[in-house]
Amino acid sequence: MQKILEAMKDAEERAWEALSGYKFWMFGYHAARWVNYNRLLDKPLQNPFRELVMVARRKVDGVNVDS
């Protein structure tokens, strides 16, 4: 289980680094890695990308995310 948690930490760090560098394809790859590792845990952790997904959903729904 420790190896899974280490892999999840690596995946999360690389996902955020990719996103901060406008490397959207790589963000998706590493975020998907995190999600797949999370599925291996007996008690899944909260997704660190949830807030980002919520911003995207509000944007799709036409809600101004800046206010």
N, C-alpha and C positions, 0 to 999 in steps of 0.2 A: 504494500500500500504506500510505503514511503516513496518508492520510485514513481508511482502514479502522481503523487502530490508534487514531486520535483518536476515531473514532465508538465504538469498543469501550470506550475509557476513559470517555467520557461515559455510555455505557449502563450500565457497571458502577457508576459513582458515583451515577447516578440510581436504579439498582435498590436499592443499599444505603440511600440516603436514604429511598426509598419504604418499604422494609421497616422501617426504624427509626421511621417515623411510622405504622405499622400500616396502610399503604396497600398491601394485598396485591395488588390488581388491578394497580396500577402497577408493583409489584415484578415481577410476572410479565411484564408488557409489556416492561420494560427488560431483564430477564434474557433474554428471548427475542430481543431485538435483539442482545444480546452473542453469543448462540449462533449466530444467523444470520450475523453479521459474521465470526465465527470460522471458519465453513464456507468463507468466501471466501479464506482464507489458504492458502498452499502447505503450511505447517507449522503446524497449529492449536496454539493456546496452551492451557495447562491451565485448565479452567473454574474461575473464582473462587468459584462457588457450589457446588462439589462437596462441601465439608464440610457445608454446610447440607443438601444432599440426603441425605447419609449420616445425619445426625441424624434427618431425617424418616423414612428407611427403618427405622432402629432403632426409632423410635417406633411405626411401623406394625407392626413385628414383635413389639412388646410388650416390647422391651428398655428397661430404665430408663436414660435418657440422662443422668441426673444423677449417676450413680455411675461 
